[in-house]
């Protein structure tokens, strides 16, 4: 096996759900990592993913070009994972997904960085006409490739894994509500395991795939939103009726959340996204711009979801099918 030359890697958003997985993989391969985050004082735990001094949180905000330039100075590889699920205050879709992405790409180019890996989202090209989130992500891709033509763009589908934001939310709703609203029940999704996505990012960072391309990362199963909700209920041991909700009514239901001070449970923009298929394109499959490009066999939901969704059962771990026999 060829020896991997250790590099200095700056990861924007490296303390998040996907970022912590990537940090662990790159640290294991001997790279030195800067975890660029707005609040490095809260990112201390990432230091444990490497040896002493190997992983360091640093302060940077993609909306601030000067802080981005400092974060990438001297780096060989830059990875940008920063994204927001809703637009509020200064953290707007455009500011983070488009202008922030441009700041990172321009700074990386100016600093002589050899490899830039940028996280986008699956289906943004299809949803850009109806969703501000998707439009900002697609504009971000364009901005990145304009500034750094050899950038590697990654478009993962919705992610599953311990601590994910989607399946855990669905499990919480199944536990709390007697009826589950079903928005866009026929829309198709192709959930990807976070561990597989992290492996793909690590491989891209180490130069193992062609640069200047857009890769679409979806899991082995394509299911409708209704099927996924049914799957979550099975894993959570729940039998809640699912009530189809038209998009127009769903947008009205989302209005009150927009004025609340905490992250909204649902936004009108998310309603639009739930109406657009989120699957790997035929073109990406034909060109092998999928997990196949990385030599990764994607992990099925059946393998991972039972390992953490059991906590939404009535008696939690004691309701697990493989729960150990009690000690007498």
N, C-alpha and C positions, 0 to 999 in steps of 0.2 A: 504493500500500500504506500502511495506517495505521501511524503511528509508534508503537512500543511504549514506554510510559513505564517507564524503569528503576526497578526495585524492589530492596528488600533482602530476600533469600531465605535462610532458614535451612534447611539440609538435614541431617536426622539420618541418619547412615549414608551420607553423601555421598562417602566415600572407597572405597565398595565397587564391585561389578561394575556395578550399575545406576546408582549414584550418580555415578560419574565420567562416565558418558555424559550424564546430565542436567546436571551442572555445566558441561560443555563447551557444550551447547546454550544454556543460560541466560546463560553468560558471553558467548557470541557475540552475544547480543541485548542486551548492555549492562547486565545486572543485576549487583548486588553480592551476593556469596554467602558465607555462613558455612557451612563444612563442620563440623558438630557430630559429634564422635567421641570415644570413650573415651580414645583415645591419639593426640592431635593431633601428637605428635612423630613418628609414623609416617606421617602424612598430608601431609607436605611436598610431594610431587609434584603435588598438586591445584592448587597455586599456579600451575603452568605453564599451566593451562587458561584463564587470563585475563591481563589486563594487570597491571602492578605494583600490588599491593594490592587487586585486584578480588576475588580468591578467598582467603579466610583460614580455615585450620583453627582450631577452637576446642574446648575441652574440655567435654563434656557426656555424661551417662549417662542414658538414658531411665528407669532405675530410681531416679534421684535427682531428685526434683521441683524442688529448689532450683537444680540445675545446668541443668535444662530451662528454668526460668523466665528465667534469665540469658541463655540461648542465643537465646530468641525475643524478648527485649526490643527494641523498636524495629523489628522485622521486619514486612514487609508480607505475606509469603508464608512458609508453613512446609510442608515436605515431610518425611514420616516414612517411611523405608525400612528401619528396623531390624527384623531378624528373626534367629532362630537355627534351625538345622536339627535340633538335638538338645537335650534338656533336661539340664543338668548343673550342679551347684553352685548358685550364686545366679542363674545365667543360665537360669532355667527358662522354659518356654513361657508360663506365667501371668505371671511377673514382667516379661517382655519384650513379649510380644504383646498382653497384656491390660492389666496395670497400667501398663506403659511407654507404651502407646498412649493410655491415659487421661491420664497425666501430660502428654503432649505436647498433646493436645486441650484440656485444661483451661488449661494455660499459654498456649496460643495465643489462646483466647477471652479470658482475663484481660488479655492484652497488646494486645488490639484488632487482632489479625491479621485481614486481610480474606479470605485464602484458605488453606485447609488441604487438602493432598493426602496421603492415607494409603495405603500399600501393604499389601494383604492377599494373598490367593492364590486362584486359580481352583479351584472345587469345594469350598471349605471348608464351604459349606452342606450339601453331600451327605455329606461325610466326617466331619462333626462328631460323629456318633454313634459312630464307631469309632476316631477318631484324636485324641489329646490336642493334637497340633500344630494340626489343623483346628479343634478346639473353642476353643482359645485365640485363634486368628486371628478366628474368628467372634465371640467375646466381645469381642475388641478392636474390631471394627467397631461393635458395639452401643455400647461405651463411648465411642468417638469421636463417633458421631452424637448420643449423649445430651449430651455436653459441647459439641459444635460441630455443630449440625444441618445447616449448609450445607457440611459437609466433603465432599470428593470421594473416594470409595473406589475404588481400582483393584485388580482381581483378575487379574493376569497368569498365564498357564499357565507350565509349565517353560520356561526361557529358553535360547536358543542364541546363540552369538557368541564371538569370541575371548576366551578366559579364563573361559568358563562352567564351572559346577561339575558339570553333569550329563553332557553329551556328552564332555567331556574325561575324566571318570571312566570312562565306558563304553569309551572308546578305550583307556584304560590297562588295564582289565580284559581287553579283547580282545587286547592285546599281551602280557600277562603269563600269562594262564591258558589251558590247553589246552581247557577246557570252560567255558562261560558259564552260570551258574545263571539260570533264567528264572522270575521271581516275578510272578504276575499278568499272564501273557503276553497275555491277551485284553483287558486294560484299555485304554481309548482315551485318547490324549493329543492335545493341539493346540499343539505348541511354538510359541513366539513369539520373534521376533528382538529382541534387547536394544535395538538401535537404534530399532526401531519403538516399543517400550515407553517408551524415554526421550523420544521425540518426543511421545508422548501425555501423559506427565507434564509436560513443558515447556509444552505447549498448555494443560493444566489449570491450571498455575501462573499462566499469563498470562490466565486467565479466558475461554478460548475454548470452553468447554463448560458445560453446565448444572451448577450446584452441587447438593449434597444428594442425589446419585445414586451408584449402584454400577455401575461399568463393568467388563465382562469382556473381557479381551484375549487372544485366541487367534490363532494363525497360520492360513494358508490350507489347511493339510493336517491331517487327522485320521487318526492312525495308531495301531495297537495297540502295546503295549510290545514285543511280539515283532517287529513291523515296524520299529520304531525301532532295536532291537538289530541287526537284519539290515542296516539302512541304515548304522549305524556300522561294522559289519564291512566292508561294501563300500568305504566311504571309507578304512578303515584297511588294506585289502588283506588281510583275514583271513578264514578259513573255519573258525571254531570251532563245534563242535556246541553247541546250546543245550539244556540239560537243565531241563525243567519241575520246579519245586520247590513243593510244597504250602505254603500259608501257615503251617501249624502247624510244619512242619519248619524253614521259614525263620526263624521266631521263635526256635526253639531255637538255630539257627546264629548268631543275632544276640546271644545272651546273653553270650558271652565278650567281645564288643566293648564292652559296657557298663562293664566294670571296667578297661579299658585307659586310660592317661592321655591319649592323643591322640584327636582326633575319630573317632568310630566309622564304619566302612565301611557298616554296616547296623544299624538299630535295629528293634525290634518295632513301633514306631509307624510307621516308614516302610513296613514290610511291609503294615500296614493301609491306608496311603495308596495303595500299588500295586494294591490291590484295588478302588479306586473310580475311575470315569471322571473324567477331568480335561478337560472340553470346555466350550465356551461354551454356555449354556443357550438354549433356544428363546425364552424370555421376553426375554432380553437382545438376541437377534437381532431380534425383533419390535419392541422399543422402541428399537432402534438405540443400545443401550448397549454398543457394541463399538468396534473401531477405526474403524468408519464414522462415529461421532460426531466423530472428530477429523480426518476427511478423509484417513485413512491407509490405503493399500493394503498389507496385511501382506506381508512378504517370505517367500518360500518357503525351506525348508531347503536345497533343491538349489542355491540361489544362494550360500549362506554356508558351509555345512559343509565343502565341499571346500577352502576357503581356509585351514583350520587343522587339520582331522583328518588331513591327509596325514602329519603328524608321527608318527602311530602306525603307519605302514607300516614294513616291514622296513628299508628304506634311507631312510626319511624323505623329504626333499624330492627325492631322486634317483629316487624311485619315482612321482613325480607324472606324470600323463599329459601335462601341458603343460610338462614340464621343458625348459628351453632346451638346445639342442645344445651339447656340450662345445666349449670354445675350443681349437683345435689350434695 
